[in-house]
Structure formats: structure tokens, C-alpha cells
Amino acid sequence: MRTTSKRRRRTPRWAFWTVVFGSVLLVGGGGGAIGLKATLAAATGSIDKKSLIPVDGGKEERKNVDLDGAKNLLLVGIDQRPDQTNGEPLRSDSIILLHINKDHSSGYMISLPRDSYVNIPAYDNGVQRWGGGKTKINAAFAFGTRGLTGDKALQHGFELLALTVKDLTGITPDAGAIIDFQGFRDVVNVLGRVCMYVDTTTKSIHLGKDRQGNTAKPFKINKDGTINHAIAGVTPNTYTKGDHCFNPAQALDFVRQRDLLEDNSLDYGRQRHQQQFFKAIISQAMKDGLDSPTKLPKILNAFGKSMTVDDGGVDLADWALSMRSLKPDKLITIKTNAGKLNSENVPGVGSVELLSEDSMALLKTIKKDNLDTFLLSHPNFIANS
């Protein structure tokens, strides 16, 4: 197992690619290439960089990638900080593959349902060993973190998940980020608010009001994140279908919901909302930057301070410059299984989501940079966002 240098951890949210797209603002503001790189270098200087992505089963260090051609990034959302777990397994709450086409003009966000039934390869994190086998994909991050806390939990959890994604798709990500939902507040705090269209009425299982109007938890939640029972006298927050501008607390709450969506779409609904929110926060950052150039450095700096990334050995400022033509309206969000539930109960595992043959074909086209062709014949895989 490779070793990694010890660094101070920064907690992330959708920040890595918000910084990348934020470079567009600097170009739009009239900055030249040299000044742009200097500004980006200053903004990204505080980002905590780690070696997260494995090579040869995690036995070797990866060679630095270049910025030519198609790129694949692995974005992993977690719902609890590793220093709060006392060595307990830390599960990934969302998994997104971000594929950038070879000319860097468009991108595709493919969410993998956390209950996807996949093979997780054998892995030893130095404290506990996982023998390998089929189970839910979000268990990969958990098996990598068992017995670990802090940086080591993040590194080994991401590493095993990256190995699992490679087993599933044939792709070793070029770069990646671990996304902390709690750290997301800081991003929205700087922006002030983020506005988006809520496509289905969503009730919160985490936040509500008691009879006195105080903030309270509306449900007792099991350790696996499922609902145990409603708490008497507490009314859950409800985000009705329509246009909303979220404050930091509402933003964090909304993107976590999956259980009480009006369209009963569960993980697919949460995938859709996270993808929509990702685009909304980028758009909001671009709008704020263009309207207030003096605010842009603060926006980029806040994003930078909220990240932990594996940059593939390429300077983040160079990443941003290379991807500056990729704008939010060029991001296509994709639904595995065309957004339709395909559940099955597996003894000893529970309810899992089976990826269809078409979904597996979709994942295989990523490596070939041939998603356009697949989507032409499978338009129902494109999410409306």
C-alpha cells in the first residue's frame, strides 16, 4: 500500500469545479492569460492536495496526467466528517463521475446510485482488510475507512472507491475530490444564496419546526440514514415545487433529501437535485463574479479553502485554464437506468439497485469518449436540469 504525506485537511463541497468554471469569470473580466494564472494560483494555493487515486491496486504512485484529451473526475460526497467517526465506517452519500470531452467544450455528470450492486475488490487499509465481493457501491468508501480517522480515512476510502469504479467502468479517474456536505455551508455563505427550480415537492427528514417554532429534527434516523419514526409535534421543512432561493442551511438540507420526494424517485431524485444544484451554484458564482469583480477573489478563495482534491499532479491553476471554455450550460446531467428504479432484495445485503444493460453500456462509453453517440440512441438517460 502506498503512503501519502500528511497534510492539513480541508473539507470540500462542489468546489473543485466551481473554481474551474470560475476561471471563466476572470477571462470575462478582461484578465490576460498571465494575470489569470497568477490570480488562480493565489486562489488555489490554500487547497489541500492529496494522493487519493490508486495505480496497480494502490501499490504504485500514479504518473502525473497531462491536460490533453478527454478527462474523467470522481466526485464523492460524504455526510459526516472523518474526525467525527471514532474509526467507524464512513459511507459515501453521493458518487458522481464527471466526464470532460476531448476538446474540453462540454461535460457530462453521471451519478451512480449509492445502492448500486457492484463488485468491490479486496483491499487492506493497514488496519482492517476487506476480502472483496458484491455489495452496495457506497460500502466501498466505508470498507476503506474502517478503523481510520481524519486524512487516512479520506485517502483509503477514496482509494477503494476509485478501484471499485475502475472495476465497474475500466476508468482510473484523472483527478478527484471528496465532498463534505457540512463544508458546503461555507460555499453558500460566501454567495449569500443559491437560486434554482425545485422540480418535485420535497420534505426534509433532517430539519423541521416544533410547536413553538424552534428548529427541531422531524424524524428519528437510523444509522444507515433511513427513517425510523416521526417525532411527535415536529413539522418537517417542505420545499415545494417551483423557484427557490436557498440560504446555507436550506441548501445543505435540500441536497441531502431522498426519502420524502413527491415523485417517489428516492436516490434518483437526490441525484437529479444534486446535479441541478451543482449547476446552479456554478451559475450563481459566475453571476456574482461578473456583477461584482471585487467579490470574485473572495468567492474563489472560499471555494479553495473548502476542498480536498487529487489533482493528478497537474497544477490546479493549469486545470482551471485548460477547462475555462466549459460553462454550466454545457454540462449534461445523466441518469443511470434512465432514472427508473430497478431494485432487488439480496440476502445479507438488503435492497440494492441493479444497473441495467443499457447503464453498463453507458459506463463503458465513458472510457471511449463516445457518450454523444450513446445519448443519441438513449435520450431518456438525459436529465432535465
C-alpha positions in Angstrom: 0.0 0.0 0.0 1.4 3.4 -0.9 2.0 6.1 1.6 0.8 9.7 1.5 2.3 12.8 3.0 0.4 14.2 6.0 -1.3 17.4 5.2 -3.9 19.6 7.0 -7.4 18.5 5.7 -9.7 20.9 4.1 -13.4 20.0 3.9 -14.8 20.2 0.3 -18.1 20.6 -1.4 -18.8 21.0 -5.2 -15.9 23.4 -5.0 -13.2 21.9 -7.3 -15.2 22.5 -10.5 -16.7 25.8 -9.3 -13.1 27.1 -9.2 -12.5 25.7 -12.7 -15.6 27.4 -14.1 -14.8 30.5 -12.0 -11.8 31.0 -14.3 -14.3 32.0 -17.0 -15.2 35.0 -14.9 -11.7 36.2 -14.8 -11.4 35.9 -18.6 -14.7 37.7 -19.0 -13.5 40.4 -16.7 -10.7 41.1 -19.2 -7.8 39.4 -17.4 -4.9 38.2 -19.7 -3.6 34.7 -19.5 -0.6 35.6 -17.3 -2.7 37.6 -14.9 -5.4 35.0 -14.9 -3.0 32.2 -14.0 -1.5 34.4 -11.2 -4.9 35.1 -9.8 -5.9 31.4 -10.0 -2.7 30.3 -8.4 -3.3 32.6 -5.5 -6.9 31.4 -5.2 -6.0 27.7 -5.3 -2.9 28.0 -3.2 -4.7 27.1 0.0 -6.3 23.9 -1.4 -5.2 20.8 0.3 -3.9 18.3 -2.2 -3.6 14.6 -1.6 -2.7 11.4 -3.5 -6.1 9.7 -3.5 -6.3 7.8 -6.8 -4.6 4.4 -6.9 -2.5 2.7 -9.6 -2.0 -1.0 -9.8 -4.3 -1.8 -6.9 -2.8 1.0 -4.8 0.7 -0.4 -4.9 2.3 2.3 -7.1 2.2 6.0 -7.3 0.4 7.3 -10.4 2.3 9.2 -13.1 1.2 12.8 -13.5 -1.5 13.2 -16.1 -1.4 15.8 -18.8 -4.3 18.1 -19.8 -4.8 16.9 -23.3 -7.8 14.9 -24.4 -10.8 13.6 -22.5 -10.7 13.7 -18.7 -12.6 11.9 -16.0 -13.0 13.1 -12.4 -14.5 11.3 -9.5 -16.5 13.5 -7.1 -17.5 11.8 -3.8 -20.0 13.3 -1.3 -19.8 12.4 2.4 -22.3 13.3 5.1 -20.0 13.2 8.1 -16.5 14.4 8.7 -14.0 11.6 9.3 -12.7 13.2 12.5 -16.2 12.7 14.0 -16.4 8.9 13.4 -14.1 7.4 16.0 -12.9 4.9 13.4 -16.4 3.9 12.4 -17.0 3.2 8.7 -17.7 6.4 6.7 -20.1 5.9 3.8 -20.2 7.9 0.6 -23.5 9.6 0.2 -23.2 10.6 -3.5 -20.9 9.4 -6.3 -20.5 11.4 -9.5 -18.3 10.7 -12.5 -17.6 14.0 -14.3 -16.5 13.3 -17.9 -15.0 16.1 -19.9 -14.9 15.6 -23.7 -11.6 15.7 -25.6 -11.8 19.3 -26.7 -13.0 20.4 -23.2 -16.1 22.1 -24.6 -18.7 20.0 -22.8 -19.1 17.8 -19.8 -21.3 15.0 -18.5 -22.2 14.3 -14.9 -23.1 10.7 -14.3 -24.4 9.9 -10.8 -24.0 6.3 -9.5 -26.8 5.4 -7.1 -25.3 4.6 -3.7 -27.2 1.3 -3.6 -25.8 0.1 -6.9 -25.0 -3.6 -6.6 -21.3 -3.9 -7.7 -18.2 -5.8 -7.1 -15.8 -4.2 -4.6 -12.3 -5.6 -4.9 -10.3 -6.9 -2.0 -8.5 -4.2 -0.1 -6.3 -3.7 3.0 -6.2 -0.3 4.6 -3.5 -1.3 7.1 -5.9 -1.7 9.9 -8.8 -3.8 8.6 -9.0 -5.9 5.5 -12.0 -6.3 3.1 -11.9 -9.7 1.4 -13.8 -8.5 -1.7 -17.3 -9.3 -3.1 -20.5 -7.9 -4.3 -22.5 -5.3 -2.3 -23.7 -1.7 -2.4 -21.2 0.7 -4.0 -21.3 3.2 -1.1 -19.9 0.4 1.1 -16.6 0.8 -0.9 -15.7 4.1 0.8 -16.8 2.6 4.1 -14.6 -0.5 3.8 -11.7 1.7 3.0 -12.2 3.8 6.1 -12.8 1.1 8.8 -10.7 1.7 11.9 -9.3 5.0 10.5 -10.0 8.7 11.1 -9.0 12.0 9.6 -6.8 12.1 6.5 -6.2 8.4 6.4 -9.9 7.7 6.4 -10.4 10.0 3.4 -7.5 8.7 1.5 -8.2 5.0 1.9 -12.0 5.4 1.5 -11.5 7.3 -1.8 -8.8 4.8 -3.0 -11.1 1.8 -2.6 -14.0 3.6 -4.2 -11.7 4.6 -7.1 -10.7 0.9 -7.5 -14.4 -0.1 -7.5 -15.2 2.5 -10.2 -12.3 1.2 -12.3 -13.6 -2.4 -11.9 -17.0 -1.2 -13.0 -16.1 1.1 -15.9 -12.4 0.4 -16.8 -11.6 4.0 -15.9 -9.0 5.3 -13.4 -10.0 8.9 -12.7 -7.6 11.6 -13.8 -8.4 13.7 -10.7 -11.0 13.8 -7.9 -12.5 15.5 -4.9 -14.0 14.4 -1.7 -17.1 16.5 -0.9 -18.2 17.2 2.6 -21.8 18.2 2.9 -21.1 20.2 6.1 -18.4 22.2 4.3 -20.9 23.1 1.7 -22.4 25.8 4.0 -19.2 27.9 3.6 -19.6 28.0 -0.2 -23.2 29.2 0.0 -22.3 31.6 2.9 -20.0 33.5 0.5 -22.6 33.5 -2.3 -25.3 34.6 0.2 -27.9 32.4 -1.6 -28.3 30.0 -4.5 -31.4 30.0 -6.6 -32.8 27.1 -8.6 -36.0 25.4 -9.7 -37.3 22.6 -7.4 -38.8 20.0 -9.7 -40.7 18.0 -7.2 -42.0 18.9 -3.7 -39.5 17.6 -1.1 -40.0 17.1 2.6 -36.9 17.1 4.9 -36.2 14.2 7.2 -33.5 16.3 8.9 -35.0 19.7 9.7 -38.3 21.0 10.9 -40.1 23.2 13.4 -41.6 22.2 16.7 -44.9 23.7 18.1 -43.0 26.7 19.5 -41.4 27.4 16.1 -38.0 26.2 17.1 -35.7 24.2 14.8 -36.0 20.5 15.5 -35.5 17.1 13.9 -38.8 15.8 12.5 -37.7 12.1 12.4 -35.6 9.6 14.3 -33.0 8.4 11.8 -31.3 5.0 11.8 -27.5 4.7 11.5 -27.8 3.8 7.8 -29.7 7.0 7.1 -33.2 5.6 6.8 -36.2 6.8 8.7 -37.0 5.1 12.0 -40.1 7.0 13.0 -41.6 10.5 13.0 -41.1 12.7 16.1 -44.4 14.0 17.5 -45.1 17.7 17.4 -42.4 18.5 14.7 -43.4 19.6 11.2 -40.7 18.8 8.6 -39.4 21.6 6.3 -41.0 21.4 2.9 -39.5 22.6 -0.3 -42.5 23.0 -2.7 -42.2 22.6 -6.5 -41.2 25.9 -8.1 -38.5 28.5 -7.9 -36.5 28.8 -4.7 -33.5 30.8 -3.4 -31.8 28.7 -0.7 -29.9 30.1 2.3 -26.9 28.0 3.5 -29.0 25.8 5.9 -31.7 25.2 3.4 -29.2 24.4 0.6 -27.4 21.8 2.8 -30.8 20.3 3.8 -32.3 20.1 0.3 -29.4 18.3 -1.4 -29.4 15.6 1.2 -33.1 14.5 0.8 -34.2 11.3 -0.9 -36.9 9.7 1.3 -39.9 12.1 1.1 -39.8 13.3 -2.5 -43.3 13.7 -4.0 -42.4 11.7 -7.2 -41.0 8.8 -5.1 -37.8 8.8 -7.0 -35.5 8.2 -4.0 -31.8 8.2 -4.9 -32.6 9.2 -8.5 -34.4 12.3 -7.3 -31.5 13.2 -5.0 -29.0 12.6 -7.9 -31.1 14.9 -10.0 -31.3 17.6 -7.3 -27.5 17.4 -6.6 -26.7 17.7 -10.2 -29.1 20.6 -10.6 -27.7 22.3 -7.6 -24.2 21.8 -8.8 -25.0 23.7 -12.0 -27.0 26.4 -10.0 -24.1 27.1 -7.7 -21.7 27.5 -10.6 -24.1 29.8 -12.4 -24.6 31.8 -9.1 -20.8 32.1 -8.7 -20.4 33.3 -12.3 -23.2 35.8 -11.9 -21.8 37.2 -8.7 -18.3 37.4 -10.1 -19.4 39.2 -13.3 -21.6 41.6 -11.4 -19.0 42.2 -8.7 -15.4 41.6 -9.9 -14.2 42.7 -6.4 -16.1 39.8 -4.9 -14.6 37.2 -7.2 -11.3 36.6 -5.3 -13.4 36.1 -2.2 -15.6 33.5 -4.0 -12.6 31.6 -5.4 -10.7 31.8 -2.1 -13.7 30.4 -0.2 -14.1 27.5 -2.7 -10.4 26.8 -2.4 -10.4 26.6 1.3 -13.3 24.2 1.2 -11.6 21.5 -0.8 -9.5 18.3 -0.6 -8.5 17.1 -4.1 -6.3 14.8 -6.0 -5.2 17.0 -9.0 -3.3 14.2 -10.8 0.0 16.0 -10.3 -1.1 19.0 -12.5 -1.3 22.4 -11.0 -4.9 23.4 -10.2 -4.4 26.8 -12.0 -3.4 24.9 -15.1 -6.5 22.7 -14.7 -8.7 25.8 -14.5 -7.1 27.4 -17.5 -7.5 24.3 -19.6 -11.1 23.9 -18.7 -12.2 27.6 -18.9 -14.3 27.1 -22.0 -16.5 24.6 -20.1 -19.5 26.6 -19.0 -22.5 25.4 -16.9 -24.9 25.3 -19.9 -22.5 22.8 -21.5 -22.9 20.4 -18.6 -25.2 17.5 -19.4 -26.6 15.5 -16.4 -27.2 11.8 -17.0 -29.4 9.3 -15.1 -28.4 5.7 -14.8 -31.2 3.3 -15.5 -32.9 6.3 -17.2 -34.0 7.3 -13.7 -36.2 4.2 -13.2 -35.9 2.2 -10.0 -34.6 -1.4 -10.6 -34.5 -2.7 -7.1 -33.9 -6.2 -5.8 -33.5 -7.6 -2.3 -30.2 -9.5 -1.8 -29.9 -11.7 1.3 -27.4 -10.3 3.7 -27.2 -7.0 1.8 -30.7 -5.7 1.7 -32.4 -3.7 -1.1 -30.0 -2.9 -3.9 -30.2 -1.1 -7.2 -29.3 -3.3 -10.3 -27.7 -1.4 -13.1 -29.4 -2.2 -16.4 -27.5 -3.5 -19.5 -28.0 0.0 -21.0 -26.5 1.6 -17.9 -23.5 -0.7 -18.1 -23.1 0.2 -21.8 -23.3 3.9 -20.8 -20.5 3.5 -18.4 -18.3 1.7 -20.9 -18.7 4.6 -23.4 -17.1 7.0 -21.0 -13.7 5.5 -21.5 -14.1 5.7 -25.3 -15.3 9.4 -25.0 -18.3 8.3 -27.0 -21.2 9.5 -24.8 -22.7 11.6 -27.5 -23.4 8.6 -29.7 -24.9 6.7 -26.7 -27.2 9.5 -25.8 -28.5 10.0 -29.3 -30.0 6.5 -29.1 -30.9 6.8 -25.4 -32.3 10.3 -24.9 -34.3 9.2 -21.8 -30.9 8.9 -20.0 -30.6 12.7 -20.1 -31.9 14.5 -17.0 -33.9 17.7 -17.3 -31.8 20.2 -15.4 
